[in-house]
């Protein structure tokens, strides 16, 4: 996925804060930071990129967001309280992943984001709390 085609990014900062950012804004901020020598950029697969600020070693992860839900049948469930440290709860079916996200979203104000990598992420109070990554 070419960077210029990405409409939204899930931006996860080194302190665990996560926000969904307009694609053009994200690209502009990243280009400015790199051009001024404030950050180093690392390209990853699938349109993902990482900025590492020169004065703060904690990376900022940019992941493309898509509109369509993932098609995987099984996911690796990962849980976090702070958006930085993650625990794996094992492998779950797609139906269980969707039900878990729906249940949590109905009780709290959260946002479910679908990523180009095929993962789903539930953001609550500016932190990723649940993440489902597709299993082969």
Secondary structure, DSSP 8 states (H G I E B T S, - for coil): --GGG--EEEEE-TTSBEEEEEHHHHHHHHHHHHHTTSEEEEE-GGG-EEEEETT---EEEEEEEESS----SEEEEEE-SSSSS-EEEEEEEHHHHHHHHHHHHHHS-EEEEEETTS-EEEEETTEEEEEEEE--
